[in-house]
Every structure is written in structure tokens, then in C-alpha cells.
Amino acid sequence: MRHTLAAFALALGLCAGLIPLANAADRDPIPGRTQPVENTSGKTVKIGLISFPESNEFFSAVKVGSDASAAVLKKFNAQVDYVTVNDFTQDAVNAAGRATLLQGYDAIAFLPLDNGACPLIKDAVKAKVKVAVFITTADCAKDSGALFFHGEDLETAWGPVAVGAAVKAVQADPQWAGKQCKAGIITGAFSVPTHETMRKAILAGLKGTSISPISDGVEVEQDLGKVGPAVKAYITGNPTDLCAIFVDIGDAGAAAAALTDEQAKHIKVISADFTQGGVEQLKKGKQAILIGQDPFGEAYDTAILLYNAVVTGKNPDFHQPVKNSVMTSDNIDALMKAQAEGTAP
């Protein structure tokens, strides 16, 4: 997760609650995704996914994935609860996690925001509750006892995937075909480890290509209001050779919106997540590429992986990466339909 959360993190107040899904309609397991095994344990398996409110655009898709896993696992005598944390801090996540440890859960998963998550992982292990991390991870998660991490491989997503798509788009433009040009890089914050991983992956990916970075990048300090001015600064400083702008957070179309129609013909904007604003700019022809990370599957597959681990006693490999999707003007409808329905990428 790349923090499509910019303003969200600042606006929320502290509380946590359960959204039980016992009344969710049954559904069959989704083909191409993790398949549940038969529950021969003779007991109801209880799983908690600790996440953030569905009022946030990214987490709306995560919640839909959680709901789908609950509907599937209902047939297997298992319950999935979406545990909402309304304050984007590690302390709030830990408080919600420790509450679940007192409520009879067999397994939980949560989003680490920093290494302060690892005491919670250790507490879960001590309580004999299976625990995983999803969407984000922490360096200490595996050693602390987390069964697995299901989420984006940031180095792959923002190296070969994002840069590869950008180079292809730039070289398809007659203005840049066979020529060298430059790219700007906009990141959320240098202090956020996930943002740094993505920024460095972009820089590494650009080496040896026809696109060279203008600098090591600029940060917008989690403020989407600063994205547009950063784009305009890149254009002003590089009026003749700017061909791409990478935004490694979900900017809701802010970078593309800062371009004129004429500028957008030759400056390719690559941003994170299938946000409504980003998709709207893509449809207008101002956004070139959106990089999706399967938020539906990050919840759905995590819940079923945990269920299988509880029932079988066997743990999956630690690294459970999602498959990224590259949205362009050619596949908007197909990818939005797939995200809504939970179809495997």
C-alpha cells in the first residue's frame, strides 16, 4: 500500500470497531485465487482483518475483498470480521490488534505502519493466535513470528512494471521515439520506508533506458495539494525534454490534472492505484498509466491463507506477493470490472 491515504491520515480520530459479516450471502470460492480447504476441525474458525475505514477509496476495495472472503468461508464454518481502525497510527493499530487477542480469534492480519508493529506480532504468537501482515510489512515482521506477508513487491512494481510501462509509452510517442528524455519523480515522504523503496526502485529501473531522472525526486509530505505545484516546477525547469512524471502514491489524478491538454500529449504521468480521480484523468487522456496492486485480493487471499493455516496447521511461504496490473486507456473498463468483482489479475 502506497498511502493513497495522504489527507486521510491527518483527518481521522481514534476508535476501533468490528463489522461482523455473519449475514453475508454465501458465495463460491473465486477461481484463480487462494482456494479454501475443507474444515475438518469441528469448530468455527474466527479470523480478524485489522484495517482502515471503507470511506477511504483504497480501503473500500479492501473491505469488499474482506466481505467476499467472509461469504466464501461461511460455507466452511469460518467467520471473517473486518476490524476498523480510524486513526492512522501504529499505536491505534496495536490497540485494535490486542483487543482481538482477547476476543477468541484464531488468526489475525493487520497493516504494519512501522517497526512498532512487531511487539503486536509477538503478542499474537505468545497467545497462540496465527498472525500475518498484509498490504504493508515491516522489516521485523518475519523474525517476530508473522506467518506471511501478502502485498505488493514494491521493487518489482516500481522498477520493471512501472518503469517498463513508462518506457513503452514514451517510445510509442513519435516526439520521443529513439530519443533521450527526462522524468520527474514525486514521492509521498522521504521518511516513509515504503515510499523510499518505490522511489529508489524507479531510479534503479530508469538506469540504462532512454529516460533519465531529473533528480532523485521531490516529496510532497503526504499533501496531495503539493502534487500539482511539483509537476509545474518540473515543467518550468525542463520545458523541452520532460517526457514522464512518476508519482509513487495514489494522487487521485492530481499530477495529470496539472497538465494542459497539449502538455499531456507528450508528458506521460504514471501514478499509483486505480483511484477515481486517476481513472477520470486516464479517460480524459491526461493520465498515461495507473499501477494497481489488487486491494480486493490483499484482503480476500489473506483471509483464506489464514483460514487454511488454522485448519491444516501448515503455514504458507512468507512472501505472498500480489500481481500488479497496469491500467492504460485501452483496458480501463476491464480492470475496473475485475477490481469490483474480485477477479484474479
KATAMO-V713391 format. One record per residue. N is the residue number from 1. PSI is psi in degrees with one decimal (NA if undefined). NEAR is the number of other ideal C-beta (glycine too) atoms within 10 Angstrom. Layout:
N/PSI/NEAR ; N/PSI/NEAR
This chain:
1/133.9/26 ; 2/16.5/28 ; 3/64.3/22 ; 4/4.6/24 ; 5/9.5/21 ; 6/-63.4/22 ; 7/-27.9/13 ; 8/-43.1/18 ; 9/-27.7/16 ; 10/-20.5/10 ; 11/-14.2/10 ; 12/148.6/19 ; 13/164.7/7 ; 14/126.4/13 ; 15/161.1/13 ; 16/144.1/17 ; 17/163.5/14 ; 18/140.0/14 ; 19/90.3/15 ; 20/147.0/12 ; 21/30.7/18 ; 22/-24.5/9 ; 23/7.1/8 ; 24/139.0/18 ; 25/142.6/8 ; 26/148.6/10 ; 27/157.9/16 ; 28/154.8/8 ; 29/147.0/18 ; 30/123.3/21 ; 31/142.2/8 ; 32/-9.6/11 ; 33/177.9/20 ; 34/131.8/22 ; 35/133.4/11 ; 36/145.3/19 ; 37/167.3/13 ; 38/140.9/9 ; 39/101.3/19 ; 40/13.4/8 ; 41/-19.4/14 ; 42/9.6/6 ; 43/161.4/11 ; 44/127.4/12 ; 45/128.2/22 ; 46/122.6/19 ; 47/136.6/27 ; 48/127.8/29 ; 49/112.9/30 ; 50/115.7/25 ; 51/-158.9/29 ; 52/167.3/25 ; 53/144.4/18 ; 54/-8.0/18 ; 55/-22.5/12 ; 56/136.2/21 ; 57/-44.6/19 ; 58/-46.6/25 ; 59/-13.6/24 ; 60/-43.7/13 ; 61/-34.7/24 ; 62/-43.7/26 ; 63/-39.6/23 ; 64/-39.6/19 ; 65/-39.1/26 ; 66/-45.1/30 ; 67/-41.9/22 ; 68/-39.9/25 ; 69/-36.8/35 ; 70/-41.5/28 ; 71/-38.4/19 ; 72/-48.0/26 ; 73/-13.7/26 ; 74/-34.7/18 ; 75/-15.2/13 ; 76/21.8/17 ; 77/49.2/15 ; 78/151.3/26 ; 79/134.9/19 ; 80/124.0/30 ; 81/137.4/23 ; 82/110.1/26 ; 83/113.0/23 ; 84/129.5/20 ; 85/119.1/23 ; 86/9.2/16 ; 87/122.4/17 ; 88/66.7/21 ; 89/155.1/15 ; 90/-34.3/20 ; 91/-40.8/11 ; 92/-40.5/20 ; 93/-44.7/25 ; 94/-39.4/22 ; 95/-43.4/16 ; 96/-40.7/25 ; 97/-43.4/26 ; 98/-29.4/14 ; 99/-39.8/16 ; 100/-30.5/26 ; 101/-17.5/18 ; 102/2.3/8 ; 103/21.2/12 ; 104/21.6/10 ; 105/140.9/25 ; 106/-26.6/21 ; 107/146.6/26 ; 108/158.4/26 ; 109/148.9/30 ; 110/171.4/29 ; 111/111.4/24 ; 112/136.3/25 ; 113/-21.1/22 ; 114/-175.0/15 ; 115/-6.1/14 ; 116/-7.3/15 ; 117/-23.0/24 ; 118/-30.8/22 ; 119/-35.0/15 ; 120/-41.2/26 ; 121/-44.9/26 ; 122/-37.4/16 ; 123/-40.6/17 ; 124/-44.2/26 ; 125/-43.2/15 ; 126/-35.0/10 ; 127/3.9/14 ; 128/35.0/8 ; 129/125.4/19 ; 130/138.9/23 ; 131/140.1/28 ; 132/165.3/28 ; 133/144.6/26 ; 134/155.5/30 ; 135/-53.1/26 ; 136/165.5/22 ; 137/178.1/25 ; 138/152.2/22 ; 139/-31.0/12 ; 140/1.3/18 ; 141/-48.9/22 ; 142/-47.6/17 ; 143/-23.4/11 ; 144/-12.4/21 ; 145/5.3/16 ; 146/136.4/27 ; 147/-41.3/24 ; 148/165.3/24 ; 149/121.3/24 ; 150/110.6/28 ; 151/-165.8/24 ; 152/134.2/29 ; 153/97.4/19 ; 154/-36.4/24 ; 155/-37.5/15 ; 156/-44.1/15 ; 157/-40.1/25 ; 158/-0.8/28 ; 159/-94.4/21 ; 160/-39.4/15 ; 161/-60.4/22 ; 162/-48.0/25 ; 163/-40.5/24 ; 164/-43.1/13 ; 165/-38.0/20 ; 166/-45.1/27 ; 167/-41.6/20 ; 168/-44.4/13 ; 169/-41.1/19 ; 170/-45.2/23 ; 171/-20.5/17 ; 172/-13.0/10 ; 173/119.8/16 ; 174/-27.7/9 ; 175/-29.1/10 ; 176/-8.6/20 ; 177/122.9/10 ; 178/8.5/7 ; 179/159.8/13 ; 180/144.1/11 ; 181/-177.9/22 ; 182/158.0/19 ; 183/143.9/29 ; 184/152.6/25 ; 185/125.0/26 ; 186/124.5/24 ; 187/164.9/25 ; 188/-58.7/30 ; 189/136.0/17 ; 190/-22.1/14 ; 191/-8.8/10 ; 192/116.8/20 ; 193/-40.9/17 ; 194/-38.7/22 ; 195/-39.9/21 ; 196/-38.7/18 ; 197/-43.9/18 ; 198/-44.5/29 ; 199/-44.9/25 ; 200/-32.1/18 ; 201/-38.5/23 ; 202/-46.8/23 ; 203/-44.0/19 ; 204/-39.8/14 ; 205/-30.6/23 ; 206/-18.4/21 ; 207/131.0/11 ; 208/3.3/6 ; 209/-178.9/16 ; 210/-4.0/15 ; 211/128.6/21 ; 212/141.8/13 ; 213/140.9/18 ; 214/-38.8/17 ; 215/-171.2/12 ; 216/-1.3/12 ; 217/165.2/22 ; 218/151.0/20 ; 219/147.2/19 ; 220/6.7/22 ; 221/42.7/13 ; 222/19.8/20 ; 223/107.0/13 ; 224/-19.6/20 ; 225/-16.2/10 ; 226/-5.6/16 ; 227/-49.3/26 ; 228/-50.5/17 ; 229/-35.5/13 ; 230/-40.5/22 ; 231/-46.9/26 ; 232/-33.4/13 ; 233/-40.2/13 ; 234/-41.4/24 ; 235/-43.9/16 ; 236/-41.0/9 ; 237/-17.0/12 ; 238/66.3/16 ; 239/-19.0/9 ; 240/-15.1/6 ; 241/14.4/13 ; 242/119.0/21 ; 243/-11.4/25 ; 244/150.8/27 ; 245/122.8/28 ; 246/132.9/31 ; 247/109.2/30 ; 248/15.9/28 ; 249/164.3/29 ; 250/101.4/28 ; 251/5.9/32 ; 252/31.6/23 ; 253/6.6/25 ; 254/-39.5/27 ; 255/-46.9/29 ; 256/-37.4/31 ; 257/-22.8/20 ; 258/-12.0/22 ; 259/147.3/21 ; 260/164.4/10 ; 261/-38.9/9 ; 262/-42.6/8 ; 263/-37.7/17 ; 264/-19.2/19 ; 265/-28.8/13 ; 266/-4.8/16 ; 267/112.6/27 ; 268/119.7/27 ; 269/126.2/31 ; 270/117.8/27 ; 271/170.0/33 ; 272/142.9/27 ; 273/148.7/24 ; 274/64.1/26 ; 275/157.1/21 ; 276/-44.3/11 ; 277/-40.4/19 ; 278/-42.9/30 ; 279/-39.5/19 ; 280/-42.0/15 ; 281/-32.7/25 ; 282/-42.9/22 ; 283/-31.7/12 ; 284/-12.3/14 ; 285/10.6/12 ; 286/-28.0/21 ; 287/135.4/28 ; 288/-43.0/24 ; 289/140.0/22 ; 290/136.0/28 ; 291/115.0/27 ; 292/150.5/25 ; 293/17.3/27 ; 294/60.2/27 ; 295/-33.5/28 ; 296/-51.8/29 ; 297/-28.9/28 ; 298/-34.4/28 ; 299/-50.2/30 ; 300/-54.1/31 ; 301/-34.6/22 ; 302/-46.6/31 ; 303/-42.2/31 ; 304/-34.0/25 ; 305/-42.1/25 ; 306/-44.4/33 ; 307/-48.1/27 ; 308/-39.0/21 ; 309/-39.8/20 ; 310/-45.7/20 ; 311/-40.5/20 ; 312/-21.4/13 ; 313/6.0/9 ; 314/134.6/8 ; 315/142.7/14 ; 316/171.1/15 ; 317/151.0/8 ; 318/-46.1/15 ; 319/115.3/12 ; 320/75.8/18 ; 321/147.6/15 ; 322/164.6/22 ; 323/122.2/15 ; 324/150.7/19 ; 325/140.8/18 ; 326/111.8/20 ; 327/129.1/24 ; 328/-178.0/15 ; 329/-17.3/12 ; 330/-19.7/8 ; 331/24.3/12 ; 332/-55.6/15 ; 333/-42.3/9 ; 334/-43.4/12 ; 335/-35.5/20 ; 336/-37.5/15 ; 337/-43.0/10 ; 338/-40.7/18 ; 339/-40.4/21 ; 340/-36.6/11 ; 341/-11.7/11 ; 342/15.7/23 ; 343/138.2/17 ; 344/135.7/16 ; 345/NA/17
